[in-house]
Amino acid sequence: MKGNPEERAIALGQYVAETGATVRNAAMRFGISKSTVHKDLTQRLKRQNRALYN
């Protein structure tokens, strides 16, 4: 899932919240790098969906 970064950040946040996955697990599941997962979860998700970020 490489598409829209904002949508990807929300999908990653939901996946991690529901499964308790690590950054490494999420990266493998979504087919993206660990650094992209980290950036999505720490920067993009914070701007897009503060409740999910918390």
NUMIKOL-934253 format. One line per 8 residues: number of its first residue (from 1); their letters; for each residue z, x negated, y of N, C-alpha, C. Coordinates in steps of 0.05 Angstrom, whole numbers, always signed. Layout:
% NUMIKOL-934253
NUM = A = Z/X/Y/Z/X/Y/Z/X/Y; ...;
***
This chain:
% NUMIKOL-934253
1 = MKGNPEER = +0/-17/-23/+0/+0/+0/+0/-18/+24; -23/-22/+36/-24/-40/+59/-29/-25/+85; -40/-2/+85/-47/+16/+108/-31/+12/+133; -23/+34/+144/-9/+36/+170/+20/+23/+167; +26/+3/+184/+52/-10/+182/+76/+8/+186; +73/+28/+204/+95/+46/+210/+101/+64/+186; +80/+74/+174/+83/+91/+150/+94/+75/+127; +84/+50/+124/+93/+33/+103/+123/+27/+106;
9 = AIALGQYV = +132/+22/+131/+160/+16/+136/+178/+40/+127; +170/+64/+133/+185/+87/+125/+185/+90/+95; +162/+86/+82/+160/+88/+53/+178/+67/+40; +178/+43/+51/+195/+22/+40/+224/+29/+43; +231/+39/+67/+259/+46/+71/+269/+68/+52; +252/+88/+47/+259/+109/+28/+261/+98/+0; +243/+80/-7/+243/+68/-34/+269/+52/-39; +276/+35/-19/+300/+19/-22/+325/+36/-22;
17 = AETGATVR = +326/+56/-5/+350/+74/-4/+353/+89/-30; +331/+99/-42/+333/+115/-66/+339/+98/-91; +327/+74/-92/+329/+58/-117/+349/+35/-115; +356/+27/-90/+373/+3/-87/+358/-22/-93; +331/-22/-91/+314/-45/-97/+320/-68/-77; +314/-92/-87/+316/-115/-70/+290/-119/-55; +289/-137/-36/+264/-143/-21/+243/-152/-41; +251/-168/-60/+232/-178/-80/+220/-155/-97;
25 = NAAMRFGI = +237/-137/-106/+228/-114/-122/+209/-97/-105; +216/-92/-81/+200/-75/-64/+173/-88/-58; +172/-114/-54/+147/-128/-49/+129/-126/-74; +140/-129/-97/+124/-127/-121/+114/-98/-125; +130/-79/-120/+123/-50/-123/+101/-42/-104; +102/-51/-79/+83/-43/-59/+59/-62/-56; +60/-85/-70/+38/-104/-70/+35/-119/-43; +58/-125/-31/+58/-139/-5/+78/-163/-8;
33 = SKSTVHKD = +77/-180/+12/+95/-203/+11/+124/-196/+18; +142/-213/+10/+171/-209/+16/+176/-210/+46; +162/-227/+60/+165/-229/+89/+156/-203/+103; +135/-191/+92/+126/-166/+104/+146/-144/+99; +158/-143/+75/+179/-123/+69/+202/-127/+88; +211/-152/+91/+233/-158/+109/+228/-149/+137; +204/-156/+148/+197/-148/+175/+196/-118/+178; +184/-104/+158/+182/-75/+159/+210/-63/+160;
41 = LTQRLKRQ = +228/-73/+143/+255/-61/+141/+273/-68/+165; +270/-91/+176/+288/-99/+197/+278/-94/+225; +252/-92/+229/+241/-88/+256/+227/-61/+259; +207/-56/+242/+191/-32/+245/+208/-7/+239; +223/-8/+217/+238/+16/+209/+259/+23/+230; +271/+2/+242/+291/+7/+263/+280/+23/+287; +255/+17/+294/+241/+32/+316/+232/+60/+307; +223/+62/+282/+210/+87/+273/+230/+108/+264;
49 = NRALYN = +250/+100/+249/+269/+119/+237/+297/+107/+236; +311/+110/+258/+337/+97/+261/+357/+107/+239; +356/+132/+232/+375/+143/+212/+370/+129/+185; +345/+126/+177/+339/+113/+152/+346/+84/+153; +342/+71/+176/+349/+43/+179/+379/+39/+175; +395/+57/+186/+424/+54/+183/+433/+59/+154;
***
